[in-house]
């Protein structure tokens, strides 16, 4: 097999493929610097941008002690709005991860976990009982506010699904599955949105 030459230097097929792969990696880094968020993946899913960016509405929910709660994004803070269900196996991994993130006291971050499949607080408490989620603010959609919001602003295209609301209280994007928010990739994504105006 003949080797291609460039200015008198012999280039093997392998070195040409490596150079091509390196050149493909450059746009990904440049995109993160040009206003694109860093990549966060969870299994076969990755953080996906939402456009247009709508302001998160106030949601009337019920906490696990039967108290009404009005929840919304707070300006200047990031809010993760997590939708989960008691039938969802991946939620058993996702909810403890979110609880660990909440326990880490990450800077300017709020987490809201909303059960979507039942209003039965006993069933929700039983599901959560075996999980390490003491630091997580969990709610039931007793009044249908989240269901109404999911039809327009928070489409439930998979379960679990977490929407990221930025510091301007606008929904920025979502990720399905159980991402590792405490990983370097998770920290980079959160920091990216902390720095956005």
C-alpha angles and dihedrals in degrees: 000000000000120000121226114237130213117190092337095311117119113230119199122213089251094054091048090053091048091050091049091050091049091051090052090054093057097071091053092057092043091051092057089053093046095062100284115126120245117263119265117180135190113188106302093347131082136187107286125198120236120217133222094036107226126192112255111248124225110267124211106216139155124241122223091267093060093256120139115243131189108208130184141144117284118224113252092024134089116237125199110202108197123193117199141160136214091237093054116106094191089055088068087066098036100052096053089048090053089046089053090050090050090049090052087066091225112201116272095348132137125184125202118186115194125191108220106184105057142024091202103115092194091057091047093048090048091052092049093042094082094046130080097243104127093126095050125100102226125185141182121227091231095155099040094246094129092044089053091046092047091059092060114012105018108037109192098223092159142356127281100024129170124200120203115218113196132221090273089060090248124132105249105177148310144238128204125215128022110315121187100246090180093058121100089256091052092047091049092052093049092046091050090058093043087060095049117099 
